Amino acid sequence: GDIIIAPNVAAAQAKVAGHSTEHEISILAVHGLLHILGYDHADKDEEKVMFTLQESIVDKWEKK
């Protein structure tokens, strides 16, 4: 699968969320990759698993 991120959309979302564009791009990249790997957030249980994993990966990625 492919992950396509529009920088202008990421910048707008980052502004609303109150963090940097770079952080938003990291979130979007990890989120897309998790979908490619089969994760989803269609229900509350799936959402909790996916977003917990997403946050963990982004935190580790940005600390490098």
SULDA-V75954 format. One record per run of one state. SS is the DSSP state (A for helix, B for strand, O for the rest). FROM is the first residue (numbers start at 1). LEN is the number of residues. If there is no record, write none. Layout:
ss=<SS:SS>
from=<FROM:FROM>
len=<LEN:LEN>
This chain:
ss=<O:A:O:A:O:A:O>
from=<1:7:18:21:37:44:63>
len=<6:11:3:16:7:19:2>
